Amino acid sequence: MTIASALWRRKFPDLPASETRLFHTEPGTQVSAECHWQRNKLGSPTLALLHGLEGSSESGYIVGTAEKAFATGFNVLRVNQRNCGGTERLTPTLYHSGLSCDMRAILRELIERDGLSRIFAAGFSMGGNLVLKMAGEWGGRVPPQVGGFAAICPAFDLATCADALSAPQNFIYEARFVRGLKQRMRRKAALFPEQYKINGMEEIRTVRDFDEIITAKYCGFDGADDYYSKSSAIRLVRDIRKPTLIVTAQDDPFVPFASFEKSGISENPNITFLAPRHGGHCAFIASGSERFWAEARIVEFCLSNSQK
């Protein structure tokens, strides 16, 4: 199901053209978002969507969710993480799973500059970790305009996910991620040659290798284990104080279900947890009108909470 959803050629006839907007999130750093505004922008709820590792605002699950949300009356932002979606020039820094500050800055700008009063954030995989991390860091200090959060197959225990990716049966996924990460790093080094030296890239075979040799070195961590420990949202889910939807599949090939069972999710009354037996990684292909089941659950959840 994971492979099928990635290869599925989807069309989105009901999503209007977007407006590109740049958000300043840290000094010297901008991120790009594709924005779809309702005619009654201020009177409509807003959903900001964040993609996973090596994805972008054009990832099928992001555009699919955006189409569903827009049709239901939401303003929608399809957010690119740093360097993603062809935005490497917008920051001298790299992207990684600890940068919850970017999404937090976007939501604050929507509140303070745009005057939006009902905002939700949702992320997939790596983006799900970032959204949950942000929610946990905010704790009880979430701006009142933020109505809740959603995460689909969140990679919120990074060390466990990296180990799962290295399992022999997952070689096809890891090879794809590693190839994309290396290509992105080469583009980054070409843009900022004085900042990034990519000697030793030939030694990288796994995502953990990449995080040990590249992410940790250039993002201020003492190795991959330190990066995983400090950036994983699993340590913060107990602190979430706003309505939150978490959806994962028990057969996700590289986000092990066991990490959810030990996370403390069940002890937090603010979290709605859905874990069907099948669904793969961010796929959840279903029969009937809800072909991509998890996308519909995000919109349903946000719509329900926007009316409270």
HELIX and SHEET records of a PDB file:
HELIX    1   1 THR A    2  LEU A    7  1                                   6    
HELIX    2   2 GLY A   60  ALA A   71  1                                  12    
HELIX    3   3 GLU A   88  LEU A   90  5                                   3    
HELIX    4   4 SER A  100  GLU A  112  1                                  13    
HELIX    5   5 MET A  126  TRP A  138  1                                  13    
HELIX    6   6 GLY A  139  ARG A  141  5                                   3    
HELIX    7   7 LEU A  158  LEU A  165  1                                   8    
HELIX    8   8 PRO A  168  ASN A  170  5                                   3    
HELIX    9   9 PHE A  171  LEU A  191  1                                  21    
HELIX   10  10 MET A  201  GLU A  203  5                                   3    
HELIX   11  11 VAL A  207  PHE A  210  1                                   4    
HELIX   12  12 ASP A  211  THR A  215  3                                   5    
HELIX   13  13 ALA A  216  CYS A  219  1                                   4    
HELIX   14  14 ALA A  224  SER A  231  1                                   8    
HELIX   15  15 ALA A  233  ARG A  235  5                                   3    
HELIX   16  16 VAL A  237  ASP A  239  5                                   3    
HELIX   17  17 ALA A  258  GLU A  261  1                                   4    
HELIX   18  18 ILE A  265  GLU A  267  5                                   3    
HELIX   19  19 TRP A  293  SER A  306  1                                  14    
SHEET    1   A 8 GLU A  19  GLU A  26  0                                        
SHEET    2   A 8 THR A  29  HIS A  36 -1                                        
SHEET    3   A 8 ASN A  75  VAL A  79 -1                                        
SHEET    4   A 8 THR A  46  LEU A  50  1                                        
SHEET    5   A 8 ILE A 119  PHE A 124  1                                        
SHEET    6   A 8 VAL A 146  ILE A 152  1                                        
SHEET    7   A 8 THR A 244  VAL A 247  1                                        
SHEET    8   A 8 ILE A 271  LEU A 274  1                                        
END                                                                             
